[in-house]
Amino acid sequence: MTEHARFLLDLTRGRRAAHERQLAAWRRRDLDSQVDFSRPIAILDLANGRLRPQYTLLKRAGHRVVGVDLVNRPAHDLTAVAYRVARWLYARSFNGDVASSDDTLVCGNVTALPFREASFDLVTSVAAFEHFLDVPRVIDELHRVVRPGGRALILDTDWDSLVWHTSDRELNRRITAAWDDHLVHPHLPKVLARLMRAAGFTVTAQRVHVLFNTELTENSFSAFDMRAVAKYVPGHHDLTEADAAAWVADLQARSDAGEFFYSLNRYIVTATA
Ligand SMILES: C[S@@+](CC[C@H](N)C(=O)[O-])C[C@H]1O[C@@H](n2cnc3c(N)ncnc32)[C@H](O)[C@@H]1O
């Protein structure tokens, strides 16, 4: 099976959408506890991603949401088709209304946002800052486009917090070190609040979500991460396909033995402009 065919199959089976549905409840809780949603507001979702979960969630709640991402361009390849299906599944999981809602998606680079000063009441960004080359510049852009008194909510992972229980600790150490390389900033949360303050924001809260699994089930966070890691690491840090397969088999064996253990921290900074 080609890589694209497998990808399409995975998405249409709902794997990615199911994973994201679990996160959606947390997204709602994070936002509700930080922002007054008693009236519709103008929101920018920075780096909305191909599944567009935050964008969809907020738009369905009645807000004026704009998404900006390099992926927001017309595409008709197999990956684009697969994501269209995954988005349909994801949107359907909210309320059955699956009408398309992509009229305010902008293809752009976050380092030069194509919006005027003070255009938004709220800017959100989930699992994206770790990919940005020039984080201070992006934060300056956020500060420019959010109105004075408006809010920013950024969620990112510190990959130092990743715990897998394996019997081969050395292989696991090499694999997690190689996985860090897929990001520009695998440990950004430690300094994000300082960078926000330096850009003129007042940090109002810092919180943590712990993703924690004690079973390796199909739609768990750990299964999602395990597949992504095993696909990425061969060819990095002298790791081979066989190393990745041995690591996956080890995790599966821990699960079969009833001693699976996976934990990862995602940190949230909220701030006022
Ligand atoms: C992990 S995905 C986003 C996840 C999404 N926010 C969510 O909540 O699921 C990271 C996104 O950042 C986007 N991205 C990375 N660098 C970018 C840049 N310089 N400008 C715009 N988008 C960028 C990528 O295209 C990708 O869609």
The ligand as an SDF file (V2000), in Angstrom:
LIG
                    3D

 27 29  0  0  0  0  0  0  0  0999 V2000
    0.9680   20.7220   14.5680 C   0  0  0  0  0  0  0  0  0  0  0  0
    0.2850   21.7070   13.3450 S   0  0  0  0  0  0  0  0  0  0  0  0
   -0.9890   22.6920   14.0130 C   0  0  0  0  0  0  0  0  0  0  0  0
   -1.9570   22.1110   14.9090 C   0  0  0  0  0  0  0  0  0  0  0  0
   -3.2420   22.8550   15.0920 C   0  0  0  0  0  0  0  0  0  0  0  0
   -3.0540   24.1990   15.6000 N   0  0  0  0  0  0  0  0  0  0  0  0
   -4.0610   22.0430   16.0530 C   0  0  0  0  0  0  0  0  0  0  0  0
   -4.5310   22.5850   17.0470 O   0  0  0  0  0  0  0  0  0  0  0  0
   -4.2190   20.8370   15.8230 O   0  0  0  0  0  0  0  0  0  0  0  0
    1.4820   22.9970   13.1210 C   0  0  0  0  0  0  0  0  0  0  0  0
    1.0950   23.9200   12.0010 C   0  0  0  0  0  0  0  0  0  0  0  0
    1.9920   25.0290   11.9720 O   0  0  0  0  0  0  0  0  0  0  0  0
    2.0330   25.4660   10.6260 C   0  0  0  0  0  0  0  0  0  0  0  0
    3.1960   26.3400   10.4790 N   0  0  0  0  0  0  0  0  0  0  0  0
    4.4760   26.0760   10.8010 C   0  0  0  0  0  0  0  0  0  0  0  0
    5.2580   27.1260   10.5250 N   0  0  0  0  0  0  0  0  0  0  0  0
    4.4420   28.0920   10.0220 C   0  0  0  0  0  0  0  0  0  0  0  0
    4.6510   29.4220    9.5650 C   0  0  0  0  0  0  0  0  0  0  0  0
    5.8650   29.9670    9.5840 N   0  0  0  0  0  0  0  0  0  0  0  0
    3.5870   30.1290    9.1270 N   0  0  0  0  0  0  0  0  0  0  0  0
    2.3420   29.5700    9.1210 C   0  0  0  0  0  0  0  0  0  0  0  0
    2.0880   28.3210    9.5540 N   0  0  0  0  0  0  0  0  0  0  0  0
    3.1200   27.5860    9.9880 C   0  0  0  0  0  0  0  0  0  0  0  0
    2.1210   24.1690    9.8410 C   0  0  0  0  0  0  0  0  0  0  0  0
    1.7350   24.3650    8.4980 O   0  0  0  0  0  0  0  0  0  0  0  0
    1.1680   23.2750   10.6210 C   0  0  0  0  0  0  0  0  0  0  0  0
   -0.1180   23.2670   10.0650 O   0  0  0  0  0  0  0  0  0  0  0  0
  1  2  1  0
  2  3  1  0
  2 10  1  0
  3  4  1  0
  4  5  1  0
  5  6  1  0
  5  7  1  0
  7  8  2  0
  7  9  1  0
 10 11  1  0
 11 12  1  0
 11 26  1  0
 12 13  1  0
 13 14  1  0
 13 24  1  0
 14 15  1  0
 14 23  1  0
 15 16  2  0
 16 17  1  0
 17 18  1  0
 17 23  2  0
 18 19  1  0
 18 20  2  0
 20 21  1  0
 21 22  2  0
 22 23  1  0
 24 25  1  0
 24 26  1  0
 26 27  1  0
M  CHG  2   2   1   9  -1
M  END
$$$$
